[in-house]
Amino acid sequence: MSARTYRLCKLGAEIAVPIAIVAGWQLWTASAHSVKFPRPTTIAVEFQKLWLFADFGKHVVPSLERIGLGFSIAVVLGIALGVPLGLSAWARKAAMPHIEVWRAMPPPALLPISIVLLHSIGNVQKVAFIGFFCTFPVLLNTIDGVRAVDPTLLETARSYGISGLARVRHVVLPAALPQIFAGMRTSLALAVITMVLSEYFSSTSGVGYVLLISKNTFQLGPMWAAIVLIGLLGYLANALFLLVERRALAWHRVWRATAV
């Protein structure tokens, strides 16, 4: 099978599976007449009314801004803390117990604390909440990526007189970048989850807020439309991230192919 045929088959499967699921759902709901599970056509109408026109700027845009800001903060913090911790065994031993404790905390447990500490349920609280929990995948993958750098590369750079910061920039970070991107991809999915959670419990706008209000008022059509939108946001964010990753790590794929 050629590479072109493989890509076409992969794309066909990616499109065909969701279509089959929606078609099966439509056939089942047409005969089941369940109030809790509306037809996909009904959800599509609610989706168009709610998200494509009326409330896009009011609810979707703020959610996207919170995801983007929280994710960006997490990436910066994760890399800035992960590189020195990966390079220093003593710093890593001192920091890892604290990292593991906070990483194990479920997000709902810290949501009330974030509201109390920041004295707000506004954007600052939500962005900080998203950024805090999304930092850990980037941080841990950065630490592991830096630790996995070939010592020969570091010794060679040191023997050529390359300074510490230059060595980190030109040797350590490029070698750890594939694993850092893996942590960023996990963090991006977590950003969508924590965005919904923060808006669900402490917000007056956003997709999570609409989901909460729809549930509390038994508006099942808008509720399912909000769930579909959350899934689409996660899918599109991941697709966009993969495009960026493919361009940023093009050199790595070439190097791996030549090494094999």
C-alpha positions in Angstrom: 0.0 0.0 0.0 1.4 3.4 -1.0 1.7 6.3 1.4 -1.0 8.2 -0.5 -3.5 5.3 -0.3 -2.7 4.8 3.4 -3.5 8.5 4.1 -6.7 8.3 2.2 -7.8 5.2 4.0 -6.9 6.8 7.3 -8.9 9.9 6.5 -11.8 7.8 5.3 -11.9 5.9 8.6 -11.7 9.1 10.6 -14.7 10.5 8.8 -16.7 7.3 8.4 -16.7 6.3 12.1 -18.3 9.5 13.5 -20.9 9.4 10.6 -21.8 5.8 11.5 -22.1 6.6 15.2 -24.4 9.6 14.4 -26.5 7.5 12.0 -26.9 4.8 14.6 -27.9 7.3 17.2 -30.4 8.9 14.8 -32.0 5.5 14.0 -32.2 4.5 17.7 -33.7 7.8 18.9 -36.2 7.8 16.0 -37.8 4.7 17.6 -36.9 5.2 21.2 -38.5 8.6 21.7 -36.3 9.3 24.7 -36.5 12.7 26.2 -33.0 12.4 27.7 -31.5 11.5 24.3 -32.7 13.9 21.6 -32.1 13.1 17.9 -28.9 14.3 16.4 -30.9 16.5 14.0 -32.5 18.2 17.0 -29.1 18.7 18.6 -27.8 20.1 15.3 -30.6 22.7 15.2 -29.9 23.7 18.8 -26.1 23.9 18.0 -26.7 26.2 15.1 -29.0 28.5 17.0 -26.9 28.6 20.1 -23.3 28.5 19.0 -23.1 29.6 15.4 -24.9 32.9 15.8 -26.4 34.0 19.1 -23.9 33.2 21.8 -20.6 32.7 20.0 -19.1 35.9 21.1 -20.7 35.8 24.6 -19.7 32.3 25.6 -17.4 30.6 23.1 -14.8 33.4 22.7 -14.2 33.7 26.5 -13.8 30.0 26.8 -11.2 30.0 23.9 -9.4 32.9 25.5 -9.2 31.0 28.9 -7.9 27.9 27.2 -5.3 29.8 25.2 -4.0 31.9 28.2 -4.0 29.0 30.6 -2.2 26.7 28.2 0.4 29.3 27.3 1.1 29.9 31.0 1.4 26.1 31.6 3.9 25.7 28.7 6.1 28.6 29.9 6.1 27.4 33.5 6.5 23.8 32.7 9.6 24.3 30.5 11.1 27.0 32.7 10.9 24.8 35.8 11.5 21.4 34.0 14.8 22.2 32.4 16.7 23.1 35.6 15.0 20.2 37.5 16.0 17.8 34.7 19.6 19.0 34.8 20.0 19.0 38.6 19.6 15.7 40.5 19.5 17.5 43.8 16.9 20.0 42.8 14.8 17.2 41.3 14.9 15.1 44.5 13.9 18.1 46.5 11.1 19.1 44.2 9.5 15.8 43.1 7.6 15.1 46.4 5.9 18.5 46.1 5.2 18.0 42.4 3.7 14.6 43.0 1.5 15.8 45.8 0.0 18.7 43.9 -0.3 16.7 40.7 -2.4 14.1 42.5 -4.9 16.7 43.6 -8.2 16.4 41.8 -9.1 19.7 40.1 -12.5 20.0 41.9 -10.8 19.9 45.3 -8.7 23.0 44.5 -11.4 25.0 42.7 -12.9 26.6 46.0 -9.3 27.4 47.1 -8.6 29.2 43.9 -11.7 31.3 44.3 -10.8 32.2 47.9 -7.1 33.0 47.2 -7.8 35.1 44.2 -11.0 36.7 45.6 -12.6 36.3 42.2 -14.6 34.1 39.9 -13.4 36.1 36.9 -10.9 35.4 34.1 -7.9 35.6 36.4 -9.2 32.8 38.6 -10.1 30.6 35.7 -6.9 31.2 33.8 -4.8 30.5 36.9 -6.8 27.4 37.6 -6.3 26.1 34.0 -2.6 27.0 34.0 -1.9 25.4 37.3 -3.2 21.9 36.4 -1.9 22.1 32.8 1.6 22.8 34.0 2.2 19.3 35.3 2.2 17.3 32.0 4.6 19.8 30.4 6.8 19.9 33.6 7.1 16.1 34.0 7.7 15.5 30.3 10.3 18.3 30.2 12.2 16.8 33.2 12.2 13.3 31.6 13.2 14.8 28.2 16.1 16.7 29.6 17.2 13.6 31.7 17.2 11.5 28.5 19.6 13.7 26.6 22.6 11.7 25.5 25.5 12.6 27.9 27.9 12.4 24.9 26.1 15.4 23.4 26.6 17.4 26.6 30.2 16.4 27.0 30.9 17.3 23.3 29.3 20.7 23.8 31.2 21.3 26.9 34.5 20.3 25.3 33.9 22.9 22.5 33.5 25.6 25.2 29.8 26.1 24.8 28.4 27.9 27.8 25.6 26.7 30.1 22.8 28.8 28.6 23.9 28.2 25.1 24.2 24.5 25.8 20.6 24.4 27.1 19.4 26.3 24.1 21.2 24.5 21.3 21.6 21.0 22.8 19.3 20.2 25.7 16.1 21.8 24.5 16.2 20.5 20.9 16.9 17.0 22.2 14.1 17.1 24.7 11.6 18.9 22.4 9.8 15.7 21.1 9.0 14.7 24.7 8.1 18.3 25.6 5.6 18.4 22.8 4.1 15.1 24.0 3.5 16.8 27.4 2.0 19.9 25.7 -0.5 17.8 23.8 -1.7 16.1 27.0 -1.8 19.5 28.6 -4.0 20.9 25.8 -6.6 18.3 26.3 -6.5 19.0 30.1 -6.9 22.7 29.4 -10.3 22.0 27.7 -11.4 19.8 30.7 -10.4 22.3 33.4 -11.9 25.2 31.4 -15.3 23.4 31.5 -14.8 22.6 35.2 -13.9 26.2 36.2 -16.9 27.6 34.2 -19.2 25.0 35.4 -18.8 25.9 39.1 -17.8 29.6 39.1 -18.7 31.6 36.1 -21.3 33.8 34.4 -20.1 33.1 30.9 -18.5 30.4 28.8 -19.4 26.9 27.5 -19.3 25.3 30.9 -21.7 27.9 32.3 -24.2 27.2 29.4 -23.9 23.5 30.2 -24.7 24.1 33.9 -27.7 26.3 33.2 -29.1 24.0 30.5 -28.8 21.0 33.0 -30.4 22.9 35.8 -33.3 24.1 33.7 -33.8 20.7 32.0 -33.1 22.2 28.5 -31.7 18.9 27.1 -31.2 20.2 23.5 -28.9 23.1 24.5 -27.2 20.8 27.0 -26.3 18.2 24.3 -25.3 21.0 22.0 -22.8 22.3 24.6 -21.4 18.8 25.0 -21.0 18.5 21.2 -19.2 21.9 21.2 -16.8 20.8 23.9 -15.9 17.7 21.9 -15.4 19.8 18.8 -13.2 22.3 20.6 -11.0 19.5 21.9 -10.8 17.8 18.5 -10.0 21.1 16.6 -7.4 22.1 19.3 -5.7 18.8 18.9 -5.7 19.0 15.1 -4.2 22.5 15.2 -1.6 21.4 17.7 -0.6 18.4 15.5 0.0 20.8 12.6 2.2 23.0 14.7 4.0 19.9 16.1 4.6 18.5 12.6 6.3 21.7 11.4 8.2 22.2 14.6 9.6 18.7 14.7 10.1 18.2 11.0 13.8 18.0 11.6 13.3 15.3 14.2 11.5 13.0 11.8 14.2 13.5 9.1 16.9 12.8 11.7 15.1 9.6 12.9 14.6 8.4 9.3 18.2 8.8 8.5 19.4 7.3 11.8 17.3 4.1 11.0 
